[in-house]
Amino acid sequence: MCANFHPASPGQLALFPLPPPDFEYAEAFPGSVVPMVSNARPRCWTPACFGLVPAWAKDERISRSTYNARSETLADKPSFRAAWQRGQLCIIPVAEFYEPDYASGRAVRWGIRRPEGRPMGVAGLWSHHPEGPARGLPEWSVSMLTINADAHPLLRRFHKPEDEKRSIVILPDGAWGPWLRCRSEAEARALLQPFSAEGLEARPAPRETRASVAPADSQLF
């Protein structure tokens, strides 16, 4: 699960084979503006609300409960069903995301990132409503896909001991392009896999700590 993260910085994204983002964003929580690249607009970074807002939503408050989408129930949940059935896939670039660790008996905020400082590409769904702003809704919105992490060597340590362990889907570098080019549900589901624990590092991350990341490799698409 992920309700709080630092998107990859504009400096990192400027190194990708896309024009740099022309909008501002910062540490993200549900309802925040975050960058994403979608299969609808694969050659630009698009500002999107973190929390998918379906067409039938009456206001943006639904984003507080739609920022993550369980991959097992995408075809059934009204909030995500249409986006999933239409293959509305996207990638959210993440420098570091945060989860609670309860090893001490209380929640301690930890940050998870890649050891070498490369950004993570998180698999997501997008929704687009051109008339949204006129209704007080975001034009673009996204949700991060999640999978079970009960057996993951690293990510199973987070959240309350009695809770099911969940993880966002971190795409391997070579899967960014294939994810955006998926043409069937089977193709998409084949990419919803755990990310290697050896490719991640975790550390306590109090609120005053900020992610320190190095420039990204430009050959991810």
Phi, psi and chi 1 to 4 in degrees:
 res  aa     phi    psi   chi1   chi2   chi3   chi4
   1 MET       -  153.8  -56.1  -66.7  -76.2      -
   2 CYS  -152.9  114.3  177.1      -      -      -
   3 ALA  -113.6   -2.9      -      -      -      -
   4 ASN  -151.6  127.3  175.7 -148.0      -      -
   5 PHE  -158.4  166.3   68.6   96.9      -      -
   6 HIS  -105.0  117.0  -92.1   92.3      -      -
   7 PRO   -63.0  156.7  -20.0   33.0      -      -
   8 ALA   -56.0  142.7      -      -      -      -
   9 SER   -71.5  158.3   70.5      -      -      -
  10 PRO   -56.2  -35.4  -27.9   37.0      -      -
  11 GLY   -62.4  -43.0      -      -      -      -
  12 GLN   -63.2  -47.1  -72.2  177.2  -66.3      -
  13 LEU   -67.0  -24.7  -61.6 -174.0      -      -
  14 ALA   -65.8  -19.7      -      -      -      -
  15 LEU   -85.2   -8.6  -61.8  177.0      -      -
  16 PHE   -80.5  161.6  -74.5   58.1      -      -
  17 PRO   -76.9   47.2   29.9  -37.0      -      -
  18 LEU  -139.2  154.6  -56.7  175.0      -      -
  19 PRO   -60.5  142.9  -21.0   32.8      -      -
  20 PRO   -63.0  154.2   23.0  -33.3      -      -
  21 PRO   -62.4  142.1   20.8  -31.1      -      -
  22 ASP  -108.3   28.0   59.4   -0.5      -      -
  23 PHE  -137.8  160.8   52.5   91.2      -      -
  24 GLU   -95.4  149.2  -64.7 -176.6   -5.1      -
  25 TYR  -158.3  163.4   57.0   89.6      -      -
  26 ALA  -146.8 -158.5      -      -      -      -
  27 GLU   -53.2  135.1 -178.0  175.7    0.2      -
  28 ALA  -106.7  139.5      -      -      -      -
  29 PHE  -133.8  167.2  -60.5   87.8      -      -
  30 PRO   -51.6  130.0  -31.0   38.5      -      -
  31 GLY    96.4  -12.2      -      -      -      -
  32 SER   -74.2  159.2  -62.6      -      -      -
  33 VAL   -84.2  129.8  172.0      -      -      -
  34 VAL  -133.8  154.5  -59.6      -      -      -
  35 PRO   -81.7  146.8   28.7  -33.1      -      -
  36 MET  -151.0  156.1   66.1   98.2  170.5      -
  37 VAL  -119.9  132.0   60.3      -      -      -
  38 SER  -119.8  164.6   71.5      -      -      -
  39 ASN   -74.7   -7.6   53.8    4.7      -      -
  40 ALA   -85.6  -30.8      -      -      -      -
  41 ARG  -136.4   70.4  -56.1  179.2   72.4 -166.5
  42 PRO   -74.6   -2.7   29.5  -36.4      -      -
  43 ARG  -117.5   23.0  -67.5  -56.6  169.8 -164.9
  44 CYS  -156.8  154.5   67.7      -      -      -
  45 TRP   -83.7  131.4  -62.2  107.4      -      -
  46 THR  -114.3  134.0  -61.7      -      -      -
  47 PRO   -75.5  130.2   27.8  -32.8      -      -
  48 ALA  -139.5  150.5      -      -      -      -
  49 CYS   -72.8  131.3  172.7      -      -      -
  50 PHE   -78.7   98.6  179.9   38.8      -      -
  51 GLY   132.3  107.7      -      -      -      -
  52 LEU   -65.8  132.2 -166.7  138.2      -      -
  53 VAL  -112.2  102.0  179.9      -      -      -
  54 PRO   -68.9  164.7   24.1  -32.1      -      -
  55 ALA   -60.4  -30.2      -      -      -      -
  56 TRP   -85.5   -3.9   46.0  -98.2      -      -
  57 ALA   -63.8  141.5      -      -      -      -
  58 LYS   -87.9  -26.1  -65.2 -177.9  178.2  179.9
  59 ASP  -155.3  175.1   57.3   53.3      -      -
  60 GLU   -76.1   -8.9 -168.2  175.9  -23.3      -
  61 ARG   -61.6  -21.2  -73.9  179.4  -64.9  178.7
  62 ILE   -62.2  -22.8 -166.8  172.1      -      -
  63 SER   -61.5  -20.8   65.4      -      -      -
  64 ARG   -70.2  -14.7  -59.8  172.7 -168.9  171.4
  65 SER  -123.3    3.5   59.7      -      -      -
  66 THR  -120.9   18.5   58.1      -      -      -
  67 TYR   -74.3  -23.9   51.8   88.7      -      -
  68 ASN  -121.6  145.8  -71.1  166.0      -      -
  69 ALA  -130.3  122.2      -      -      -      -
  70 ARG   -66.9  122.9  -67.2  175.4   64.3   94.6
  71 SER   -63.1  -28.0   60.2      -      -      -
  72 GLU   -69.3  -23.2  -61.6   89.4  -16.7      -
  73 THR  -122.2   19.0   58.3      -      -      -
  74 LEU   -58.8  -36.9  -70.1  171.0      -      -
  75 ALA   -77.3   -9.4      -      -      -      -
  76 ASP  -109.2  -30.5  -56.2  -41.5      -      -
  77 LYS   -78.7  126.2  -64.1  -62.5 -176.5 -179.3
  78 PRO   -55.2  -33.2  -26.1   35.4      -      -
  79 SER   -67.7  -29.9  -65.1      -      -      -
  80 PHE  -115.8  -15.0  -51.6  115.8      -      -
  81 ARG   -56.2  -49.1 -176.6  168.5   54.3 -142.1
  82 ALA   -63.7  -45.3      -      -      -      -
  83 ALA   -62.2  -40.4      -      -      -      -
  84 TRP   -69.0  -46.0  176.3 -113.0      -      -
  85 GLN   -64.3  -30.1  -69.2  176.0  -15.9      -
  86 ARG   -87.4   -1.2  -65.7  169.4 -177.2  163.8
  87 GLY    67.5   38.2      -      -      -      -
  88 GLN   -85.7   81.8  -64.4  174.1 -172.7      -
  89 LEU  -100.3  147.2  -52.8 -179.1      -      -
  90 CYS  -149.1  172.7   67.4      -      -      -
  91 ILE  -128.1  130.3  -63.4  171.4      -      -
  92 ILE  -105.4  119.1  -58.2  100.6      -      -
  93 PRO   -81.7  123.5   30.2  -32.5      -      -
  94 VAL  -121.8  129.5  174.4      -      -      -
  95 ALA   -84.0  -42.4      -      -      -      -
  96 GLU  -159.5  137.8 -175.5  170.6   35.8      -
  97 PHE  -121.1  162.0   66.3   97.7      -      -
  98 TYR  -123.9  138.4  -55.7   99.3      -      -
  99 GLU  -139.6  154.8  -58.0  -72.6    8.8      -
 100 PRO   -85.8  132.8   30.5  -34.6      -      -
 101 ASP  -106.9  129.8 -179.8  -78.8      -      -
 102 TYR  -109.3   18.1  -78.4   82.7      -      -
 103 ALA   -59.5  -30.3      -      -      -      -
 104 SER   -86.7   -3.6   66.0      -      -      -
 105 GLY    97.4   -7.2      -      -      -      -
 106 ARG  -137.7  162.3   61.6 -178.2 -179.7   85.7
 107 ALA   -72.5  123.1      -      -      -      -
 108 VAL  -121.3  125.5  176.9      -      -      -
 109 ARG   -70.8  124.4 -177.1  178.5 -174.9 -107.7
 110 TRP  -117.9  150.1  -82.8   51.4      -      -
 111 GLY  -106.9  140.5      -      -      -      -
 112 ILE  -120.0  130.3  -59.3   95.3      -      -
 113 ARG  -152.4  178.4   59.9 -179.1  177.9  176.3
 114 ARG   -87.7  138.4  -63.8  179.6   67.4  171.3
 115 PRO   -57.2  -38.4  -23.9   34.0      -      -
 116 GLU   -84.4    2.8   68.0  -83.5   25.1      -
 117 GLY    84.7    5.6      -      -      -      -
 118 ARG   -72.2  148.5  -68.7  165.1   61.1   87.1
 119 PRO   -73.6  154.9   28.6  -36.1      -      -
 120 MET   -97.6  137.4  -64.9  170.1  -84.4      -
 121 GLY   -99.6  110.5      -      -      -      -
 122 VAL   -97.0  128.6  176.6      -      -      -
 123 ALA   -67.7  135.6      -      -      -      -
 124 GLY  -147.4  174.9      -      -      -      -
 125 LEU  -114.4  148.3  -68.5  178.5      -      -
 126 TRP  -121.8  158.7   58.8  -94.4      -      -
 127 SER  -134.8  141.9 -177.0      -      -      -
 128 HIS  -132.6  126.1  179.8 -135.7      -      -
 129 HIS  -134.4   95.2  -54.4  -62.6      -      -
 130 PRO   -55.0  -30.4  -24.3   35.0      -      -
 131 GLU   -86.4    0.0   77.0  -70.4   -7.9      -
 132 GLY   -54.2  -51.9      -      -      -      -
 133 PRO   -55.3  -33.5  -29.4   38.0      -      -
 134 ALA   -68.6  -21.0      -      -      -      -
 135 ARG  -102.2    6.5  -62.0  167.7   48.8 -157.6
 136 GLY    79.1   22.0      -      -      -      -
 137 LEU  -117.2  156.5  -60.0  174.3      -      -
 138 PRO   -70.0  148.5   25.4  -34.5      -      -
 139 GLU   -71.0  -42.7 -179.3  176.5   -2.3      -
 140 TRP  -120.3  145.1  -66.4   87.6      -      -
 141 SER  -149.2  157.5   59.5      -      -      -
 142 VAL  -140.3  158.4  -65.8      -      -      -
 143 SER  -135.2  141.7  177.3      -      -      -
 144 MET   -85.2  136.0  -66.9  177.7  167.2      -
 145 LEU   -82.6  144.6  -57.8 -170.7      -      -
 146 THR  -126.9  154.8   71.2      -      -      -
 147 ILE  -133.8  165.9   53.8  175.8      -      -
 148 ASN   -65.9  139.7  180.0  -87.5      -      -
 149 ALA  -128.3   23.3      -      -      -      -
 150 ASP   -57.3  -30.9  -75.3  -18.2      -      -
 151 ALA  -104.0    3.7      -      -      -      -
 152 HIS   -73.8  126.5 -165.9  -82.0      -      -
 153 PRO   -56.9  -31.2  -24.5   34.5      -      -
 154 LEU  -103.6  -53.2  173.3   62.9      -      -
 155 LEU   -72.9  -14.5  -61.3  176.2      -      -
 156 ARG   -70.9  -11.2   67.5 -174.2  179.8 -171.0
 157 ARG   -79.5  -13.2   71.9  176.3  -68.0  164.3
 158 PHE   -95.3  159.6  -60.5  110.0      -      -
 159 HIS    75.4  173.3  -62.7  -77.4      -      -
 160 LYS   -62.7  144.8  -65.7 -179.9  179.2  179.3
 161 PRO   -54.6  -35.0  -26.2   35.0      -      -
 162 GLU   -82.8   -9.5   66.3  -88.1   17.5      -
 163 ASP   -84.2  151.4  -70.4  -12.3      -      -
 164 GLU   -62.8  140.0  177.5 -165.3    4.4      -
 165 LYS   -87.7  132.1  -51.4  -52.9  177.2 -175.5
 166 ARG  -128.0  154.9  -56.5  -70.1  -60.4  178.1
 167 SER  -138.6  142.1  167.9      -      -      -
 168 ILE   -66.5  156.6   53.3  177.2      -      -
 169 VAL   -88.4  106.8  177.7      -      -      -
 170 ILE   -93.7  116.6  -56.7  168.2      -      -
 171 LEU   -79.6  135.6  -63.2  165.6      -      -
 172 PRO   -58.2  154.5  -21.7   32.7      -      -
 173 ASP   -53.0  -42.4  -68.8  -16.0      -      -
 174 GLY   -72.3   -6.8      -      -      -      -
 175 ALA  -100.6   -2.0      -      -      -      -
 176 TRP   -59.5  -52.6  -74.7   43.1      -      -
 177 GLY   -63.0  -51.0      -      -      -      -
 178 PRO   -55.4  -36.4  -30.4   37.2      -      -
 179 TRP   -62.5  -45.9  172.4 -107.8      -      -
 180 LEU   -69.8  -21.2  -66.7 -179.3      -      -
 181 ARG   -98.1    6.5  -67.6 -169.3  -67.0  -90.6
 182 CYS   -57.1  137.6  -76.8      -      -      -
 183 ARG  -117.1    2.0  -69.3  -64.4  178.6  -94.9
 184 SER  -151.2  161.5   69.6      -      -      -
 185 GLU   -61.8  -38.6  179.9  176.4  -15.3      -
 186 ALA   -62.0  -43.1      -      -      -      -
 187 GLU   -60.7  -44.6  -78.0 -174.3   66.6      -
 188 ALA   -65.5  -46.3      -      -      -      -
 189 ARG   -63.8  -30.4  -73.4 -159.6  176.6  -82.5
 190 ALA   -64.2  -21.6      -      -      -      -
 191 LEU   -94.9   -3.3  -66.0  174.1      -      -
 192 LEU   -86.4   76.4  -58.4  179.8      -      -
 193 GLN  -122.9  155.0  -58.3  -65.9  -30.7      -
 194 PRO   -64.0  146.4  -18.3   31.1      -      -
 195 PHE   -88.4  141.1 -165.6   78.9      -      -
 196 SER   -55.8  132.7  169.3      -      -      -
 197 ALA   -64.0  -30.2      -      -      -      -
 198 GLU   -67.0  -18.3  -71.9   70.5   29.6      -
 199 GLY   -92.6    8.4      -      -      -      -
 200 LEU  -131.7  156.4  -61.4  171.6      -      -
 201 GLU  -135.6  150.1   66.1  177.6   12.3      -
 202 ALA  -131.4  148.4      -      -      -      -
 203 ARG  -157.0  154.8   60.6 -174.1  176.1   82.9
 204 PRO   -58.2  139.7  -24.6   35.3      -      -
 205 ALA  -139.6   78.6      -      -      -      -
 206 PRO   -57.5  163.2  -18.4   29.1      -      -
 207 ARG   -56.1  -30.9  -75.4  -69.2  173.1 -168.9
 208 GLU   -77.7  -10.4   63.5  -89.6   19.5      -
 209 THR   -83.5  138.0  -61.4      -      -      -
 210 ARG  -120.3  146.7  -70.5  -66.6  179.8  -97.6
 211 ALA   -61.4  138.1      -      -      -      -
 212 SER  -115.7  112.4  177.3      -      -      -
 213 VAL  -129.6  151.2  -67.1      -      -      -
 214 ALA   -95.8  164.4      -      -      -      -
 215 PRO   -57.4  148.2  -25.2   35.3      -      -
 216 ALA   -86.1  152.7      -      -      -      -
 217 ASP   -66.2  144.3 -172.0  -75.4      -      -
 218 SER   -89.0   -1.7   62.2      -      -      -
 219 GLN  -104.3   55.2  -57.5  -58.5  -45.4      -
 220 LEU  -100.3  -16.4  -67.3 -177.9      -      -
 221 PHE   -96.4      -  -75.1   91.7      -      -
